Amino acid sequence: MRCGVTRQLPLDAKSLLAPYFDSVELYEKGRPLTQEELSHAISDKEVFICQLTEPITQNILEHANRLRFLATFSTGVDHLDLKALKQRGIKVSHTPGVLTEATANLAWALILSCSRKLMPAQRYLQDGKFNGFLPSLFLGLALEQSTLGIVGMGKIGQAVAHRARAFGMKVIYFTRSSVEGVEGVSVSFEELLEKSDVISIHCPLTPHTKHLFNSKALSLMKSDAVLINTARGPIVNEEGLVEHLKRNPNCFVGLDVFENEPKVAPGLLELPNALCVPHIGSASRWAREQMARICIEDAMRFARGEKLQYEYSL
């Protein structure tokens, strides 16, 4: 049985998997594989470990005649053609749960940085403009008097809401699936946009949520609202976001994900009210090592003919 791994993982996947497979091939190129490279890499593998940056599409699967098990180094599966995988009888596993706290912590790092305008304040200092204390210099949100709106109340959304208690924030949320026993008040999407001082996005990317934050939705937000996205880039229409930020200089955005990664919408990085980081939501050492462990151990289980621990139900 042959196994392929598209990127170097935080654990030594090749050495750990070697006793369970006839061969283990690692395709580290310092970047996501191209569609041609991916087609070639997957073509003779029974087991394959991929990243969210490598779409496993119908076209790719046409080259994967031997594939029986696919592990994705991610919680989300929007990069996988689940219907095609199911039709081919290919089992899938993912890495849920272990990145919840790391992503929630990054969301809060962005909330705090944007609400207190740390990016423009740092630039102000670096540019030599600081001449001493000023009573009205970079006034930000008083979080203890503010409302946090959470879009998507899954595990990460709930973790973000739980942290809001320490800052004395009121929490409201919008979610398409029913949840019980969570902190906050359920409201409509429009009400959340209108009432929130801070909005944090934690919903999955689906046909319903793509461009959920379009120009119309952005216009319903408070002019000085903070918008945070650590979920998936296409949930926000970046072109509309750039125009909104230009028109509303007191509105701040913190983005960990982008609509067309790794590309960023023209003009976004130059805006003083945009804080952008390169998809590091789960980038605590512990979380990334646990994600690697899950992929590796489920690959081992498959090789041994055992039940998968983190199988995604197709």
Stockholm file with secondary structure:
# STOCKHOLM 1.0

chainA/1-314         MRCGVTRQLPLDAKSLLAPYFDSVELYEKGRPLTQEELSHAISDKEVFICQLTEPITQNILEHANRLRFLATFSTGVDHLDLKALKQRGIKVSHTPGVLTEATANLAWALILSCSRKLMPAQRYLQDGKFNGFLPSLFLGLALEQSTLGIVGMGKIGQAVAHRARAFGMKVIYFTRSSVEGVEGVSVSFEELLEKSDVISIHCPLTPHTKHLFNSKALSLMKSDAVLINTARGPIVNEEGLVEHLKRNPNCFVGLDVFENEPKVAPGLLELPNALCVPHIGSASRWAREQMARICIEDAMRFARGEKLQYEYSL
#=GR chainA/1-314 SS CEEEESSCCSSCHHHHHGGGSSEEEECCCSSCCCHHHHHHHHTTCSEEEECTTSCBCHHHHTTCTTCCEEEESSSCCTTBCHHHHHHTTCEEECCCSTTHHHHHHHHHHHHHHHHTTHHHHHHHHHTTCCCSCCTTTTCCCCGGGCEEEEECCSHHHHHHHHHHGGGTCEEEEECSSCCCSCSSEECCHHHHHHHCSEEEECCCCCTTTTTSBCHHHHHHSCTTCEEEECSCGGGBCHHHHHHHHHHCTTCEEEESSCTBTTBCCTTTTTCTTEEECCSCTTCSHHHHHHHHHHHHHHHHHHHHTCCCSSBCCC
#=GC SS_cons         CEEEESSCCSSCHHHHHGGGSSEEEECCCSSCCCHHHHHHHHTTCSEEEECTTSCBCHHHHTTCTTCCEEEESSSCCTTBCHHHHHHTTCEEECCCSTTHHHHHHHHHHHHHHHHTTHHHHHHHHHTTCCCSCCTTTTCCCCGGGCEEEEECCSHHHHHHHHHHGGGTCEEEEECSSCCCSCSSEECCHHHHHHHCSEEEECCCCCTTTTTSBCHHHHHHSCTTCEEEECSCGGGBCHHHHHHHHHHCTTCEEEESSCTBTTBCCTTTTTCTTEEECCSCTTCSHHHHHHHHHHHHHHHHHHHHTCCCSSBCCC
//
